[in-house]
Amino acid sequence: MSEDAIAHEIAISLGENNWIVAEGRGEQGVIGPDLVVEDPAGRAYLIEVKSGQGVTHFSQIAQVESMAADRLQQGDDPRQVQPVLVTNMAVSERIGAMAETVGVEIVEVHGSPEEIGVAVARQLSQPAE
Protein backbone atom coordinates (compact mmCIF):
# COMPACT_ATOMS: atom_id res chain seq x y z
CA MET A 1 0.00 0.00 0.00
CA SER A 2 1.47 3.29 -1.10
CA GLU A 3 2.11 5.98 1.50
CA ASP A 4 1.46 8.57 -1.22
CA ALA A 5 -1.99 7.06 -1.89
CA ILE A 6 -2.79 7.10 1.83
CA ALA A 7 -1.66 10.73 2.19
CA HIS A 8 -3.76 11.66 -0.85
CA GLU A 9 -6.89 10.05 0.64
CA ILE A 10 -6.26 11.73 4.01
CA ALA A 11 -6.08 15.10 2.24
CA ILE A 12 -9.34 14.40 0.40
CA SER A 13 -11.17 13.27 3.56
CA LEU A 14 -9.95 16.23 5.62
CA GLY A 15 -10.80 18.64 2.79
CA GLU A 16 -14.36 17.29 2.78
CA ASN A 17 -14.49 18.23 6.48
CA ASN A 18 -13.48 21.87 5.87
CA TRP A 19 -9.78 21.39 6.64
CA ILE A 20 -7.20 23.19 4.50
CA VAL A 21 -4.38 21.21 2.92
CA ALA A 22 -1.54 23.71 3.29
CA GLU A 23 1.26 21.55 1.93
CA GLY A 24 1.63 18.15 0.31
CA ARG A 25 4.53 15.75 0.10
CA GLY A 26 7.63 17.34 -1.33
CA GLU A 27 6.50 20.94 -1.09
CA GLN A 28 8.99 21.64 1.69
CA GLY A 29 11.78 19.90 -0.16
CA VAL A 30 13.20 16.45 0.36
CA ILE A 31 12.67 16.40 4.12
CA GLY A 32 9.22 17.26 5.36
CA PRO A 33 5.94 15.74 6.42
CA ASP A 34 3.65 14.01 3.95
CA LEU A 35 0.93 16.57 4.68
CA VAL A 36 0.50 19.84 6.53
CA VAL A 37 -3.17 20.54 7.12
CA GLU A 38 -5.11 23.09 9.13
CA ASP A 39 -8.31 22.38 10.99
CA PRO A 40 -11.21 24.86 10.77
CA ALA A 41 -9.86 26.63 13.90
CA GLY A 42 -6.45 27.21 12.26
CA ARG A 43 -4.36 24.60 14.12
CA ALA A 44 -1.70 22.96 11.93
CA TYR A 45 -1.19 19.20 11.83
CA LEU A 46 2.02 17.77 10.41
CA ILE A 47 1.08 14.32 9.17
CA GLU A 48 3.63 11.63 8.41
CA VAL A 49 2.38 8.33 6.94
CA LYS A 50 4.26 5.08 7.60
CA SER A 51 2.94 1.80 6.26
CA GLY A 52 4.33 -1.68 6.20
CA GLN A 53 4.59 -4.80 8.24
CA GLY A 54 5.97 -5.12 11.73
CA VAL A 55 5.87 -2.62 14.55
CA THR A 56 6.22 1.13 14.82
CA HIS A 57 9.76 2.13 15.79
CA PHE A 58 10.89 5.00 18.02
CA SER A 59 12.75 6.53 15.06
CA GLN A 60 9.41 7.14 13.32
CA ILE A 61 8.17 9.05 16.37
CA ALA A 62 11.42 11.01 16.48
CA GLN A 63 11.16 11.86 12.77
CA VAL A 64 7.71 13.45 12.99
CA GLU A 65 8.57 15.20 16.28
CA SER A 66 11.73 16.60 14.67
CA MET A 67 9.72 17.97 11.73
CA ALA A 68 7.39 19.72 14.18
CA ALA A 69 10.37 21.11 16.10
CA ASP A 70 11.80 22.49 12.84
CA ARG A 71 8.49 24.20 12.17
CA LEU A 72 8.49 25.73 15.66
CA GLN A 73 11.97 27.12 15.04
CA GLN A 74 10.46 28.94 12.06
CA GLY A 75 8.23 30.81 14.52
CA ASP A 76 5.02 28.78 14.74
CA ASP A 77 3.15 28.78 18.05
CA PRO A 78 3.72 25.39 19.80
CA ARG A 79 0.03 25.23 20.76
CA GLN A 80 -0.84 25.50 17.08
CA VAL A 81 1.31 22.65 15.70
CA GLN A 82 0.38 18.99 16.24
CA PRO A 83 2.67 16.27 14.86
CA VAL A 84 0.76 13.15 13.78
CA LEU A 85 2.04 9.72 12.77
CA VAL A 86 -0.45 7.70 10.72
CA THR A 87 0.48 4.03 10.54
CA ASN A 88 -0.92 0.61 9.82
CA MET A 89 1.87 -1.02 11.84
CA ALA A 90 1.42 -2.27 15.39
CA VAL A 91 2.06 0.31 18.13
CA SER A 92 3.35 -1.04 21.43
CA GLU A 93 2.34 0.53 24.73
CA ARG A 94 5.93 1.70 25.21
CA ILE A 95 6.04 3.44 21.83
CA GLY A 96 2.60 4.93 22.44
CA ALA A 97 3.72 6.31 25.80
CA MET A 98 6.89 7.75 24.29
CA ALA A 99 4.89 9.44 21.53
CA GLU A 100 2.53 10.95 24.10
CA THR A 101 5.49 12.24 26.12
CA VAL A 102 6.91 14.15 23.15
CA GLY A 103 3.50 15.31 21.90
CA VAL A 104 3.14 13.11 18.83
CA GLU A 105 -0.37 11.81 18.13
CA ILE A 106 -0.43 8.31 16.67
CA VAL A 107 -3.33 7.28 14.46
CA GLU A 108 -3.22 3.51 14.05
CA VAL A 109 -5.39 2.49 11.10
CA HIS A 110 -6.03 -0.41 8.72
CA GLY A 111 -7.85 -0.88 5.44
CA SER A 112 -7.71 0.61 1.98
CA PRO A 113 -6.25 4.09 1.44
CA GLU A 114 -9.82 5.43 1.22
CA GLU A 115 -10.83 3.78 4.51
CA ILE A 116 -7.66 5.07 6.17
CA GLY A 117 -8.36 8.61 4.93
CA VAL A 118 -11.86 8.55 6.42
CA ALA A 119 -10.62 7.06 9.73
CA VAL A 120 -7.87 9.69 10.09
CA ALA A 121 -10.30 12.52 9.34
CA ARG A 122 -12.71 11.11 11.92
CA GLN A 123 -10.04 10.80 14.62
CA LEU A 124 -8.42 14.19 14.04
CA SER A 125 -11.81 15.90 13.94
CA GLN A 126 -12.75 14.67 17.41
CA PRO A 127 -12.47 17.22 20.24
CA ALA A 128 -9.36 16.82 22.42
CA GLU A 129 -9.90 14.94 25.65
N, CA and C atoms as an extended XYZ file, in Angstrom:
387
Properties=species:S:1:pos:R:3:atomname:S:1:resname:S:1:resid:I:1 pbc="F F F"
N         0.854       -1.175        0.000 N   MET     1
C         0.000        0.000        0.000 CA  MET     1
C         0.897        1.234        0.000 C   MET     1
N         0.641        2.108       -0.905 N   SER     2
C         1.469        3.293       -1.105 CA  SER     2
C         1.191        4.368       -0.053 C   SER     2
N         2.250        4.874        0.548 N   GLU     3
C         2.109        5.976        1.505 CA  GLU     3
C         1.580        7.226        0.809 C   GLU     3
N         1.972        7.427       -0.450 N   ASP     4
C         1.459        8.573       -1.216 CA  ASP     4
C        -0.058        8.470       -1.403 C   ASP     4
N        -0.547        7.258       -1.706 N   ALA     5
C        -1.990        7.060       -1.890 CA  ALA     5
C        -2.733        7.311       -0.588 C   ALA     5
N        -2.160        6.876        0.523 N   ILE     6
C        -2.786        7.100        1.830 CA  ILE     6
C        -2.829        8.594        2.132 C   ILE     6
N        -1.710        9.287        1.930 N   ALA     7
C        -1.658       10.731        2.193 CA  ALA     7
C        -2.671       11.466        1.315 C   ALA     7
N        -2.800       11.041        0.072 N   HIS     8
C        -3.758       11.656       -0.849 CA  HIS     8
C        -5.187       11.502       -0.321 C   HIS     8
N        -5.534       10.302        0.136 N   GLU     9
C        -6.893       10.050        0.643 CA  GLU     9
C        -7.144       10.789        1.956 C   GLU     9
N        -6.114       10.935        2.782 N   ILE    10
C        -6.259       11.726        4.009 CA  ILE    10
C        -6.572       13.170        3.645 C   ILE    10
N        -5.847       13.710        2.669 N   ALA    11
C        -6.076       15.097        2.236 CA  ALA    11
C        -7.499       15.271        1.712 C   ALA    11
N        -7.975       14.318        0.927 N   ILE    12
C        -9.342       14.400        0.401 CA  ILE    12
C       -10.356       14.369        1.536 C   ILE    12
N       -10.206       13.411        2.460 N   SER    13
C       -11.168       13.272        3.557 CA  SER    13
C       -11.175       14.494        4.463 C   SER    13
N        -9.999       15.029        4.772 N   LEU    14
C        -9.955       16.225        5.616 CA  LEU    14
C       -10.537       17.426        4.874 C   LEU    14
N       -10.243       17.548        3.591 N   GLY    15
C       -10.800       18.638        2.793 CA  GLY    15
C       -12.320       18.616        2.782 C   GLY    15
N       -12.893       17.423        2.746 N   GLU    16
C       -14.356       17.288        2.784 CA  GLU    16
C       -14.935       17.713        4.131 C   GLU    16
N       -14.071       17.812        5.145 N   ASN    17
C       -14.492       18.227        6.482 CA  ASN    17
C       -14.034       19.652        6.795 C   ASN    17
N       -13.838       20.447        5.746 N   ASN    18
C       -13.483       21.871        5.871 CA  ASN    18
C       -12.089       22.128        6.431 C   ASN    18
N       -11.181       21.168        6.300 N   TRP    19
C        -9.782       21.386        6.642 CA  TRP    19
C        -9.096       21.944        5.402 C   TRP    19
N        -7.991       22.646        5.604 N   ILE    20
C        -7.204       23.195        4.504 CA  ILE    20
C        -5.916       22.393        4.376 C   ILE    20
N        -5.644       21.902        3.177 N   VAL    21
C        -4.378       21.215        2.921 CA  VAL    21
C        -3.383       22.294        2.544 C   VAL    21
N        -2.492       22.617        3.496 N   ALA    22
C        -1.543       23.711        3.295 CA  ALA    22
C        -0.345       23.273        2.463 C   ALA    22
N         0.090       22.049        2.652 N   GLU    23
C         1.258       21.549        1.929 CA  GLU    23
C         1.099       20.056        1.719 C   GLU    23
N         1.615       19.577        0.579 N   GLY    24
C         1.630       18.155        0.310 CA  GLY    24
C         3.058       17.661        0.287 C   GLY    24
N         3.205       16.381        0.116 N   ARG    25
C         4.527       15.753        0.097 CA  ARG    25
C         5.435       16.453       -0.900 C   ARG    25
N         6.638       16.761       -0.450 N   GLY    26
C         7.628       17.340       -1.332 CA  GLY    26
C         7.595       18.844       -1.457 C   GLY    26
N         6.571       19.492       -0.924 N   GLU    27
C         6.495       20.937       -1.093 CA  GLU    27
C         7.479       21.679       -0.198 C   GLU    27
N         7.969       21.021        0.842 N   GLN    28
C         8.985       21.644        1.689 CA  GLN    28
C        10.382       21.203        1.281 C   GLN    28
N        10.486       20.414        0.243 N   GLY    29
C        11.776       19.902       -0.160 CA  GLY    29
C        11.832       18.415        0.119 C   GLY    29
N        13.023       17.886        0.175 N   VAL    30
C        13.199       16.453        0.357 CA  VAL    30
C        12.726       16.008        1.735 C   VAL    30
N        13.041       16.777        2.765 N   ILE    31
C        12.666       16.404        4.122 CA  ILE    31
C        11.464       17.240        4.534 C   ILE    31
N        10.427       16.569        4.926 N   GLY    32
C         9.221       17.257        5.364 CA  GLY    32
C         8.112       16.257        5.549 C   GLY    32
N         7.055       16.661        6.204 N   PRO    33
C         5.939       15.741        6.424 CA  PRO    33
C         5.210       15.438        5.116 C   PRO    33
N         4.442       14.362        5.125 N   ASP    34
C         3.649       14.010        3.952 CA  ASP    34
C         2.558       15.036        3.703 C   ASP    34
N         1.981       15.567        4.780 N   LEU    35
C         0.930       16.574        4.677 CA  LEU    35
C         1.057       17.589        5.798 C   LEU    35
N         0.733       18.827        5.505 N   VAL    36
C         0.500       19.838        6.533 CA  VAL    36
C        -0.911       20.334        6.269 C   VAL    36
N        -1.776       20.146        7.265 N   VAL    37
C        -3.171       20.538        7.120 CA  VAL    37
C        -3.557       21.446        8.282 C   VAL    37
N        -4.598       22.224        8.065 N   GLU    38
C        -5.111       23.090        9.128 CA  GLU    38
C        -6.565       22.760        9.370 C   GLU    38
N        -6.915       22.616       10.661 N   ASP    39
C        -8.315       22.378       10.991 CA  ASP    39
C        -9.094       23.676       10.852 C   ASP    39
N       -10.422       23.636       10.947 N   PRO    40
C       -11.210       24.863       10.770 CA  PRO    40
C       -10.863       25.974       11.754 C   PRO    40
N       -10.250       25.621       12.908 N   ALA    41
C        -9.864       26.633       13.900 CA  ALA    41
C        -8.470       27.214       13.624 C   ALA    41
N        -7.754       26.678       12.622 N   GLY    42
C        -6.448       27.213       12.257 CA  GLY    42
C        -5.264       26.481       12.848 C   GLY    42
N        -5.477       25.374       13.552 N   ARG    43
C        -4.361       24.603       14.116 CA  ARG    43
C        -3.747       23.730       13.026 C   ARG    43
N        -2.419       23.741       12.942 N   ALA    44
C        -1.699       22.961       11.932 CA  ALA    44
C        -1.397       21.557       12.442 C   ALA    44
N        -1.522       20.604       11.558 N   TYR    45
C        -1.191       19.202       11.832 CA  TYR    45
C        -0.160       18.769       10.808 C   TYR    45
N         0.990       18.306       11.289 N   LEU    46
C         2.024       17.773       10.412 CA  LEU    46
C         1.820       16.269       10.397 C   LEU    46
N         1.437       15.734        9.262 N   ILE    47
C         1.077       14.324        9.171 CA  ILE    47
C         2.143       13.567        8.402 C   ILE    47
N         2.663       12.530        9.036 N   GLU    48
C         3.627       11.631        8.409 CA  GLU    48
C         2.977       10.254        8.333 C   GLU    48
N         2.987        9.641        7.147 N   VAL    49
C         2.384        8.330        6.936 CA  VAL    49
C         3.486        7.279        6.865 C   VAL    49
N         3.324        6.211        7.642 N   LYS    50
C         4.256        5.080        7.598 CA  LYS    50
C         3.437        3.807        7.484 C   LYS    50
N         3.664        3.060        6.420 N   SER    51
C         2.941        1.800        6.264 CA  SER    51
C         3.931        0.673        6.071 C   SER    51
N         3.482       -0.511        6.363 N   GLY    52
C         4.335       -1.677        6.205 CA  GLY    52
C         3.942       -2.760        7.181 C   GLY    52
N         4.819       -3.702        7.311 N   GLN    53
C         4.587       -4.796        8.244 CA  GLN    53
C         5.496       -4.595        9.444 C   GLN    53
N         5.147       -5.219       10.540 N   GLY    54
C         5.972       -5.118       11.729 CA  GLY    54
C         5.403       -4.127       12.718 C   GLY    54
N         6.296       -3.526       13.486 N   VAL    55
C         5.871       -2.618       14.549 CA  VAL    55
C         6.441       -1.221       14.322 C   VAL    55
N         5.754       -0.250       14.887 N   THR    56
C         6.217        1.130       14.824 CA  THR    56
C         7.490        1.251       15.649 C   THR    56
N         8.453        1.989       15.145 N   HIS    57
C         9.758        2.134       15.790 CA  HIS    57
C         9.905        3.547       16.345 C   HIS    57
N        10.710        3.683       17.404 N   PHE    58
C        10.889        5.002       18.016 CA  PHE    58
C        11.440        6.025       17.035 C   PHE    58
N        12.186        5.578       16.037 N   SER    59
C        12.747        6.532       15.062 CA  SER    59
C        11.645        7.212       14.249 C   SER    59
N        10.522        6.531       14.046 N   GLN    60
C         9.414        7.138       13.315 CA  GLN    60
C         8.770        8.245       14.149 C   GLN    60
N         8.685        8.029       15.455 N   ILE    61
C         8.170        9.051       16.367 CA  ILE    61
C         9.133       10.244       16.359 C   ILE    61
N        10.414        9.951       16.455 N   ALA    62
C        11.421       11.011       16.477 CA  ALA    62
C        11.401       11.816       15.181 C   ALA    62
N        11.180       11.163       14.055 N   GLN    63
C        11.160       11.856       12.768 CA  GLN    63
C        10.049       12.897       12.717 C   GLN    63
N         8.834       12.499       13.077 N   VAL    64
C         7.713       13.446       12.993 CA  VAL    64
C         7.835       14.528       14.067 C   VAL    64
N         8.355       14.190       15.228 N   GLU    65
C         8.566       15.201       16.277 CA  GLU    65
C         9.624       16.201       15.832 C   GLU    65
N        10.666       15.728       15.162 N   SER    66
C        11.725       16.599       14.670 CA  SER    66
C        11.196       17.568       13.608 C   SER    66
N        10.312       17.087       12.737 N   MET    67
C         9.719       17.970       11.729 CA  MET    67
C         8.888       19.070       12.387 C   MET    67
N         8.172       18.707       13.453 N   ALA    68
C         7.385       19.718       14.183 CA  ALA    68
C         8.316       20.710       14.870 C   ALA    68
N         9.410       20.227       15.443 N   ALA    69
C        10.372       21.112       16.104 CA  ALA    69
C        10.978       22.086       15.102 C   ALA    69
N        11.277       21.606       13.894 N   ASP    70
C        11.797       22.493       12.844 CA  ASP    70
C        10.790       23.587       12.522 C   ASP    70
N         9.542       23.226       12.473 N   ARG    71
C         8.487       24.198       12.174 CA  ARG    71
C         8.388       25.241       13.283 C   ARG    71
N         8.550       24.799       14.529 N   LEU    72
C         8.488       25.729       15.659 CA  LEU    72
C         9.665       26.702       15.623 C   LEU    72
N        10.822       26.237       15.159 N   GLN    73
C        11.974       27.120       15.038 CA  GLN    73
C        11.735       28.202       13.986 C   GLN    73
N        10.808       27.946       13.079 N   GLN    74
C        10.457       28.941       12.062 CA  GLN    74
C         9.471       29.965       12.608 C   GLN    74
N         9.072       29.806       13.885 N   GLY    75
C         8.235       30.809       14.520 CA  GLY    75
C         6.798       30.424       14.777 C   GLY    75
N         6.406       29.188       14.468 N   ASP    76
C         5.024       28.776       14.737 CA  ASP    76
C         4.782       28.650       16.239 C   ASP    76
N         3.576       28.912       16.661 N   ASP    77
C         3.152       28.777       18.051 CA  ASP    77
C         3.052       27.288       18.389 C   ASP    77
N         3.744       26.822       19.460 N   PRO    78
C         3.716       25.393       19.804 CA  PRO    78
C         2.304       24.849       20.049 C   PRO    78
N         1.402       25.694       20.517 N   ARG    79
C         0.033       25.231       20.759 CA  ARG    79
C        -0.724       25.050       19.449 C   ARG    79
N        -0.160       25.540       18.367 N   GLN    80
C        -0.839       25.501       17.081 CA  GLN    80
C        -0.239       24.501       16.095 C   GLN    80
N         0.682       23.646       16.575 N   VAL    81
C         1.308       22.652       15.702 CA  VAL    81
C         1.209       21.284       16.367 C   VAL    81
N         0.537       20.340       15.704 N   GLN    82
C         0.383       18.989       16.237 CA  GLN    82
C         1.013       17.979       15.283 C   GLN    82
N         2.115       17.323       15.703 N   PRO    83
C         2.675       16.270       14.865 CA  PRO    83
C         1.834       15.002       14.976 C   PRO    83
N         1.606       14.350       13.830 N   VAL    84
C         0.763       13.154       13.778 CA  VAL    84
C         1.473       12.082       12.958 C   VAL    84
N         1.542       10.878       13.509 N   LEU    85
C         2.043        9.716       12.774 CA  LEU    85
C         0.849        8.828       12.449 C   LEU    85
N         0.613        8.603       11.171 N   VAL    86
C        -0.447        7.700       10.720 CA  VAL    86
C         0.240        6.416       10.282 C   VAL    86
N        -0.180        5.288       10.859 N   THR    87
C         0.484        4.030       10.543 CA  THR    87
C        -0.487        2.858       10.576 C   THR    87
N        -0.170        1.848        9.772 N   ASN    88
C        -0.924        0.606        9.824 CA  ASN    88
C        -0.122       -0.473       10.560 C   ASN    88
N         1.029       -0.089       11.099 N   MET    89
C         1.869       -1.020       11.844 CA  MET    89
C         1.434       -1.044       13.306 C   MET    89
N         1.766       -2.124       13.976 N   ALA    90
C         1.424       -2.266       15.388 CA  ALA    90
C         2.152       -1.200       16.206 C   ALA    90
N         1.481       -0.700       17.235 N   VAL    91
C         2.055        0.310       18.126 CA  VAL    91
C         2.067       -0.273       19.535 C   VAL    91
N         3.260       -0.490       20.071 N   SER    92
C         3.348       -1.040       21.428 CA  SER    92
C         2.980        0.023       22.458 C   SER    92
N         2.653       -0.425       23.659 N   GLU    93
C         2.339        0.528       24.730 CA  GLU    93
C         3.522        1.453       24.985 C   GLU    93
N         4.724        0.910       24.949 N   ARG    94
C         5.926        1.702       25.208 CA  ARG    94
C         6.110        2.798       24.157 C   ARG    94
N         5.917        2.458       22.905 N   ILE    95
C         6.040        3.444       21.828 CA  ILE    95
C         4.923        4.472       21.951 C   ILE    95
N         3.719        4.018       22.259 N   GLY    96
C         2.599        4.933       22.440 CA  GLY    96
C         2.852        5.926       23.563 C   GLY    96
N         3.415        5.428       24.670 N   ALA    97
C         3.716        6.307       25.803 CA  ALA    97
C         4.814        7.303       25.441 C   ALA    97
N         5.818        6.847       24.706 N   MET    98
C         6.892        7.747       24.293 CA  MET    98
C         6.341        8.841       23.379 C   MET    98
N         5.482        8.463       22.447 N   ALA    99
C         4.886        9.445       21.532 CA  ALA    99
C         4.092       10.483       22.317 C   ALA    99
N         3.326       10.026       23.286 N   GLU   100
C         2.530       10.951       24.096 CA  GLU   100
C         3.431       11.916       24.860 C   GLU   100
N         4.553       11.410       25.373 N   THR   101
C         5.492       12.239       26.125 CA  THR   101
C         6.047       13.383       25.279 C   THR   101
N         6.322       13.115       24.009 N   VAL   102
C         6.905       14.151       23.148 CA  VAL   102
C         5.850       14.889       22.324 C   VAL   102
N         4.575       14.562       22.545 N   GLY   103
C         3.497       15.311       21.902 CA  GLY   103
C         3.113       14.854       20.511 C   GLY   103
N         3.486       13.634       20.139 N   VAL   104
C         3.135       13.111       18.829 CA  VAL   104
C         1.864       12.273       18.958 C   VAL   104
N         0.869       12.604       18.156 N   GLU   105
C        -0.366       11.812       18.133 CA  GLU   105
C        -0.184       10.684       17.141 C   GLU   105
N        -0.504        9.466       17.566 N   ILE   106
C        -0.432        8.314       16.667 CA  ILE   106
C        -1.849        7.933       16.278 C   ILE   106
N        -2.060        7.775       14.975 N   VAL   107
C        -3.329        7.283       14.464 CA  VAL   107
C        -3.028        5.927       13.835 C   VAL   107
N        -3.449        4.868       14.529 N   GLU   108
C        -3.218        3.507       14.052 CA  GLU   108
C        -4.449        3.068       13.270 C   GLU   108
N        -4.264        2.771       11.978 N   VAL   109
C        -5.394        2.491       11.095 CA  VAL   109
C        -5.093        1.313       10.177 C   VAL   109
N        -6.159        0.714        9.656 N   HIS   110
C        -6.031       -0.406        8.720 CA  HIS   110
C        -7.104       -0.266        7.656 C   HIS   110
N        -6.868       -0.897        6.523 N   GLY   111
C        -7.852       -0.876        5.444 CA  GLY   111
C        -7.256       -0.309        4.177 C   GLY   111
N        -8.135        0.024        3.248 N   SER   112
C        -7.710        0.612        1.978 CA  SER   112
C        -7.293        2.060        2.219 C   SER   112
N        -6.588        2.671        1.284 N   PRO   113
C        -6.246        4.087        1.440 CA  PRO   113
C        -7.477        4.955        1.703 C   PRO   113
N        -8.595        4.650        1.020 N   GLU   114
C        -9.823        5.432        1.217 CA  GLU   114
C       -10.345        5.273        2.644 C   GLU   114
N       -10.360        4.036        3.147 N   GLU   115
C       -10.830        3.778        4.513 CA  GLU   115
C        -9.920        4.449        5.537 C   GLU   115
N        -8.615        4.420        5.273 N   ILE   116
C        -7.659        5.066        6.170 CA  ILE   116
C        -7.897        6.572        6.182 C   ILE   116
N        -8.105        7.167        5.001 N   GLY   117
C        -8.361        8.606        4.927 CA  GLY   117
C        -9.555        9.011        5.760 C   GLY   117
N       -10.641        8.255        5.654 N   VAL   118
C       -11.857        8.548        6.422 CA  VAL   118
C       -11.593        8.384        7.919 C   VAL   118
N       -10.889        7.313        8.306 N   ALA   119
C       -10.617        7.062        9.730 CA  ALA   119
C        -9.743        8.161       10.333 C   ALA   119
N        -8.745        8.621        9.589 N   VAL   120
C        -7.869        9.692       10.088 CA  VAL   120
C        -8.667       10.982       10.243 C   VAL   120
N        -9.478       11.308        9.253 N   ALA   121
C       -10.301       12.522        9.337 CA  ALA   121
C       -11.224       12.446       10.542 C   ALA   121
N       -11.806       11.280       10.780 N   ARG   122
C       -12.706       11.114       11.916 CA  ARG   122
C       -11.951       11.323       13.229 C   ARG   122
N       -10.790       10.684       13.362 N   GLN   123
C       -10.040       10.795       14.619 CA  GLN   123
C        -9.527       12.217       14.861 C   GLN   123
N        -8.975       12.849       13.840 N   LEU   124
C        -8.421       14.193       14.038 CA  LEU   124
C        -9.514       15.236       14.242 C   LEU   124
N       -10.719       14.945       13.793 N   SER   125
C       -11.810       15.899       13.940 CA  SER   125
C       -12.504       15.827       15.297 C   SER   125
N       -12.151       14.800       16.085 N   GLN   126
C       -12.752       14.671       17.413 CA  GLN   126
C       -12.167       15.715       18.353 C   GLN   126
N       -12.996       16.249       19.253 N   PRO   127
C       -12.468       17.216       20.237 CA  PRO   127
C       -11.418       16.550       21.129 C   PRO   127
N       -10.414       17.333       21.529 N   ALA   128
C        -9.361       16.820       22.420 CA  ALA   128
C        -9.962       16.462       23.761 C   ALA   128
N        -9.417       15.376       24.336 N   GLU   129
C        -9.900       14.943       25.652 CA  GLU   129
C        -9.217       15.685       26.763 C   GLU   129
